[in-house]
Amino acid sequence: MSQRDDSNPLLSRQARLRARLEEKKLPFLLVSSPVNIFYLTGFRGSAGAAAFGAAGEASLWVDPRYTLQAREEARGVTIVEAKRGLLKTAGEWLAKRLPRVTGFEETHLTCAAAQDLKTQCPKISFKNAGGLIEELRCIKDEEEIEYIRQAARATAQALEDVRPLLRPGTRERDLAAEIEYRMRRRGAEGAAFETIVASGARGAWPHARASSKLLKKSELVILDLGAILCGYAADMTRTVHLGKPRARLRRLYAAVQDAQERALAVVREGVRAGDVDRAARGALGRHGLARYFTHSTGHGVGLEIHERPRLGRGETQRLEAGCVITVEPGVYLEGLGGIRIEDTVLVGSDGPEVLTTASKDDWIIL
């Protein structure tokens, strides 16, 4: 058994999980998602399996490559070296305990692996419990919030660091590489996702990849970046214009900024996720731009860059204090480019706290 530390938030997460298992009347839950294993145990290896019992029993199986790492990182679980396959060893462990029903993560097991597990344990009824841990992850604890806050700070600082490179003649791909280097220099483990730099007409692609295109004068440039720190991500987008923008571009930028401000004004505990989307979409509609807003207003962010909740049309999930989300309205016009403004935001009982603090007003680069 790993050394126990009652102050470790991992043990609090495991306790929350046990409470949910009792509510769901699940004696055990088999966890195969590496992200969820890390969330519950602290083990960051790329392969493993874990089982948690409602009564408190917990085991983590790793192959010999990860034994020493698991002993160093994991808390609150018995670490078992599985030399004959992770799920085979986990199945043998479950078969000895013979619970009536066991939950598993359907979306994180192949059909073949799930069938092998059921064949190995014919007396156990396996029930899909996918999403149970993801629900817990929606509300971040103090440690998680601090990691995201630091990742957000590194993200914003990196953009400020590369601002002198935002000039005609810079290659999109080189700028993306420099941003990722600067995030590391600011303390990040790396980029949470492939940094987007999309200039000119390419900015009309919401998820354009940085290319060999050179930035040009009188172009919009979308920069979508995010650092990852201690496993937790931030996500931020800023749009700049190289040179003095035409009046139309000023109006477009002001409309997107207005949409984000109105969406942020709605963010607070108890609000439905769809209401945030409605505020942004309504603002763009009043500017005659709703049809150019082609994606949802935001998403949860944490151990994964896209996680629950989703801030889209008709989403009924209510935001809770401790949720971390993005708010990112945008407009995309074929042949002209795109404008998106995005922040990572902590939901509070009294309103939002914007964690990515890079300027949105200083968007014209002369």
C-alpha positions in Angstrom: 0.0 0.0 0.0 1.3 3.4 -0.9 2.0 5.7 2.0 -1.2 7.5 3.1 -1.4 11.2 3.6 -4.8 12.5 4.8 -4.0 16.0 3.4 -3.5 14.7 -0.1 -6.4 15.7 -2.4 -6.2 12.4 -4.1 -7.7 10.7 -1.1 -10.5 13.2 -1.1 -11.3 12.4 -4.7 -11.3 8.7 -3.9 -13.7 9.3 -1.1 -16.0 11.2 -3.4 -15.9 8.3 -5.8 -16.8 5.8 -3.1 -19.8 7.9 -2.2 -20.9 7.9 -5.8 -20.5 4.1 -6.0 -22.7 3.7 -3.0 -25.3 6.0 -4.6 -25.2 4.0 -7.8 -25.2 0.6 -5.9 -21.9 -0.4 -7.5 -19.7 -2.5 -5.3 -16.7 -1.9 -7.5 -15.6 0.3 -10.5 -12.9 -0.8 -12.9 -11.0 2.2 -14.3 -9.0 1.9 -17.5 -8.8 5.5 -18.7 -5.2 6.8 -18.0 -6.6 10.3 -17.4 -9.1 9.0 -14.8 -6.4 6.9 -13.2 -4.2 9.9 -12.8 -7.1 12.0 -11.4 -7.7 9.4 -8.7 -4.3 8.1 -7.9 -1.6 10.5 -9.2 -0.1 7.8 -11.4 0.9 9.4 -14.8 1.9 6.3 -16.7 0.4 5.6 -20.1 -0.8 2.1 -19.2 -2.6 0.8 -16.1 -5.8 -0.4 -14.6 -7.4 0.3 -11.3 -10.3 -0.9 -9.3 -12.1 1.0 -6.5 -14.6 -0.5 -4.1 -17.4 1.3 -2.4 -16.2 -0.1 0.9 -12.7 1.4 0.5 -10.6 -1.3 -1.2 -8.5 0.0 -4.1 -5.8 -1.5 -6.3 -3.7 -0.2 -9.2 -2.2 -2.7 -11.7 0.8 -1.7 -13.8 3.2 -3.6 -16.0 6.9 -3.9 -15.0 7.8 -0.7 -16.9 5.9 1.4 -14.5 6.3 -0.3 -11.1 8.8 2.1 -9.7 7.0 5.1 -11.1 3.7 4.0 -9.6 5.3 3.5 -6.2 6.6 7.0 -6.3 3.4 8.7 -7.7 0.3 6.8 -6.6 -1.5 7.3 -3.3 -4.4 5.5 -1.6 -4.1 2.3 -3.7 -2.4 -1.1 -3.4 0.1 -1.3 -6.3 0.4 -4.6 -8.1 2.8 -5.5 -10.8 0.9 -7.3 -13.5 3.2 -9.5 -15.5 0.4 -11.4 -17.4 -1.6 -8.5 -18.6 -3.4 -5.7 -16.9 -7.0 -6.6 -17.5 -6.3 -10.4 -17.0 -4.8 -9.6 -13.6 -7.6 -7.2 -12.7 -10.2 -9.8 -13.8 -8.6 -12.4 -11.5 -8.7 -10.0 -8.6 -12.4 -9.3 -9.2 -13.2 -13.0 -9.6 -11.9 -13.7 -6.2 -14.1 -11.0 -4.7 -17.1 -12.0 -6.8 -19.2 -8.8 -6.6 -22.7 -9.1 -8.0 -22.0 -6.2 -10.3 -19.0 -4.1 -11.3 -18.9 -0.9 -13.2 -16.5 -0.3 -16.1 -15.7 2.5 -18.5 -17.2 1.4 -21.8 -15.6 4.2 -23.9 -12.1 3.3 -22.6 -12.2 -0.4 -23.4 -12.2 -2.0 -26.8 -15.0 -4.4 -27.5 -12.6 -7.3 -27.5 -11.1 -6.3 -24.1 -14.6 -5.9 -22.6 -15.7 -9.3 -23.9 -12.5 -11.0 -22.6 -13.2 -9.5 -19.2 -16.8 -10.8 -19.2 -15.6 -14.2 -20.3 -13.1 -14.3 -17.5 -15.7 -13.3 -14.9 -18.9 -15.0 -16.0 -20.6 -14.7 -12.6 -20.1 -10.9 -12.5 -22.5 -8.5 -14.2 -20.6 -5.7 -15.8 -22.4 -2.3 -16.1 -21.2 0.7 -18.1 -20.4 3.5 -15.6 -18.8 5.7 -18.2 -19.0 9.4 -17.2 -19.1 8.8 -13.5 -15.5 10.0 -12.9 -15.9 12.7 -15.5 -18.8 14.1 -13.5 -16.5 14.3 -10.5 -13.8 16.0 -12.5 -16.2 18.8 -13.5 -15.7 20.5 -10.1 -12.0 21.2 -9.4 -10.5 21.1 -6.0 -8.1 23.8 -4.7 -5.0 21.9 -6.0 -6.4 21.6 -9.5 -7.5 25.2 -9.6 -4.0 26.3 -8.6 -2.4 24.2 -11.4 -4.8 25.6 -14.0 -4.2 29.1 -12.7 -0.4 28.6 -13.1 -1.0 27.1 -16.6 -3.1 30.1 -17.5 -0.4 32.5 -16.3 2.2 30.7 -18.4 -0.1 30.9 -21.4 -0.7 34.6 -21.2 3.0 35.4 -20.5 4.1 33.3 -23.5 1.9 35.3 -25.8 3.3 38.6 -24.4 6.8 37.2 -24.9 6.3 36.6 -28.6 4.4 39.8 -29.4 7.5 41.3 -31.0 7.4 38.5 -33.5 3.9 39.3 -34.7 5.0 41.1 -37.8 4.9 40.6 -41.6 7.3 37.9 -42.8 7.1 35.7 -39.7 6.1 32.1 -40.6 3.0 30.7 -38.8 4.8 27.5 -38.0 7.8 29.3 -36.5 5.6 31.5 -34.4 3.7 28.5 -33.0 7.0 26.8 -32.2 8.3 29.9 -30.4 5.0 30.2 -28.4 5.4 26.6 -27.2 9.1 27.2 -26.3 8.1 30.3 -24.3 5.4 28.4 -22.4 8.1 25.9 -21.3 10.4 28.7 -20.3 7.5 30.1 -18.2 7.3 26.8 -16.3 4.9 24.7 -18.4 5.5 21.0 -19.2 4.6 21.8 -22.7 1.6 22.7 -24.9 -1.8 21.4 -24.0 -2.6 21.0 -27.7 -1.0 21.9 -31.0 -0.7 25.7 -31.0 -2.9 27.4 -33.7 -1.5 30.3 -35.7 -3.9 31.1 -38.6 -3.4 34.3 -40.6 -5.4 35.9 -43.3 -8.0 33.8 -45.0 -6.8 30.7 -43.1 -8.3 32.2 -40.0 -11.7 31.3 -41.3 -10.8 27.7 -40.3 -11.6 27.5 -36.6 -9.0 24.7 -36.0 -6.5 25.6 -38.7 -3.0 24.2 -38.0 0.0 26.5 -38.2 1.4 26.3 -41.7 4.4 27.6 -43.7 2.4 30.7 -44.7 4.1 34.0 -43.9 2.2 36.6 -42.0 1.3 39.7 -44.1 0.5 43.3 -43.5 -3.3 44.1 -43.2 -4.2 40.6 -42.1 -6.0 39.2 -39.0 -4.0 36.6 -37.1 -5.7 34.1 -34.7 -3.5 32.6 -32.0 -4.9 29.8 -30.0 -2.6 28.5 -27.3 -2.5 26.7 -24.0 0.1 25.5 -21.5 -0.1 22.3 -19.5 1.3 22.2 -16.0 1.2 19.2 -13.6 -1.2 17.6 -16.0 -3.7 20.5 -16.1 -4.4 22.7 -19.1 -5.3 26.2 -20.0 -6.8 27.5 -23.2 -6.7 31.0 -24.6 -7.2 32.7 -28.0 -6.4 36.2 -29.1 -6.8 37.8 -32.5 -4.6 40.6 -33.7 -4.4 42.7 -36.8 -1.1 43.6 -38.5 -1.5 47.3 -39.4 -4.3 49.7 -39.2 -7.6 47.8 -39.7 -10.4 48.9 -41.9 -13.6 50.1 -40.2 -15.4 46.8 -41.0 -12.7 44.8 -39.2 -13.0 47.1 -36.2 -16.8 46.5 -36.1 -16.3 42.7 -36.3 -13.7 42.7 -33.5 -15.9 44.9 -31.3 -18.9 42.5 -31.9 -16.9 39.5 -30.9 -15.6 41.3 -27.8 -19.1 42.3 -26.9 -20.3 38.7 -27.3 -17.6 37.4 -25.0 -18.3 40.1 -22.4 -22.1 39.3 -22.4 -21.4 35.6 -22.1 -19.0 36.2 -19.2 -21.6 38.3 -17.5 -23.9 35.2 -17.4 -21.3 32.8 -15.9 -22.0 31.9 -12.3 -23.0 29.0 -10.2 -26.4 27.6 -11.0 -26.6 28.9 -14.6 -27.3 26.4 -17.4 -24.4 25.9 -19.7 -26.7 26.6 -22.7 -27.5 30.1 -21.2 -23.9 31.2 -21.7 -24.0 30.1 -25.3 -27.3 31.9 -25.8 -25.8 35.1 -24.4 -22.9 35.0 -26.9 -25.0 33.9 -29.8 -27.6 36.6 -29.1 -25.0 39.3 -29.0 -23.6 38.3 -32.4 -27.1 38.0 -33.7 -27.8 41.6 -32.8 -24.7 42.5 -34.9 -26.0 40.4 -37.8 -23.2 37.9 -37.4 -24.8 34.8 -35.8 -24.5 32.7 -38.9 -20.7 33.2 -38.9 -20.4 31.7 -35.4 -20.0 28.0 -36.2 -19.1 26.3 -32.9 -20.2 26.2 -29.3 -19.3 29.0 -26.9 -17.1 26.9 -24.7 -16.2 23.7 -22.9 -14.7 22.4 -19.7 -11.0 22.3 -19.3 -8.7 20.5 -16.9 -6.9 17.3 -17.3 -8.2 17.3 -20.8 -8.4 20.3 -23.1 -12.0 19.4 -23.9 -14.1 18.0 -21.1 -17.4 18.5 -19.3 -19.4 20.7 -19.3 -20.1 21.7 -23.0 -21.4 25.3 -23.4 -23.5 24.8 -26.5 -27.1 25.3 -27.7 -29.6 23.7 -25.5 -27.1 22.3 -22.9 -29.0 21.9 -19.6 -26.1 21.0 -17.3 -25.8 23.7 -14.6 -22.5 25.3 -13.8 -21.2 24.7 -10.3 -18.6 26.7 -8.3 -15.3 25.2 -9.1 -16.0 24.4 -12.7 -13.3 25.7 -15.1 -14.6 26.5 -18.6 -13.7 28.4 -21.7 -15.7 31.2 -23.2 -14.8 31.6 -26.8 -17.2 33.3 -29.3 -15.9 33.8 -32.8 -16.9 34.7 -36.3 -15.4 33.2 -39.5 -15.8 34.7 -42.9 -14.6 32.9 -46.0 -11.9 34.8 -47.9 -11.4 37.3 -45.1 -10.4 35.3 -42.0 -11.6 34.9 -38.5 -11.8 36.6 -35.1 -12.0 34.6 -31.9 -11.5 35.7 -28.3 -11.2 33.0 -25.7 -10.4 32.8 -22.0 -10.1 30.1 -19.4 -12.6 31.0 -16.7 -13.2 29.8 -13.1 -16.9 29.6 -12.2 -17.7 31.1 -8.8 -20.9 31.6 -6.8 -20.8 35.3 -7.5 -19.5 35.3 -11.0 -16.5 34.4 -13.2 -12.8 34.7 -12.6 -10.9 35.1 -15.9 -7.6 33.2 -15.5 -6.0 34.0 -18.9 -5.2 37.7 -18.5 -3.5 38.7 -21.8 -4.9 41.9 -23.2 -7.8 41.9 -25.6 -7.9 45.6 -26.2 -4.3 45.8 -27.6 -5.1 43.9 -30.8 -3.8 46.3 -33.4 -0.1 45.9 -34.1 1.4 48.8 -36.0 
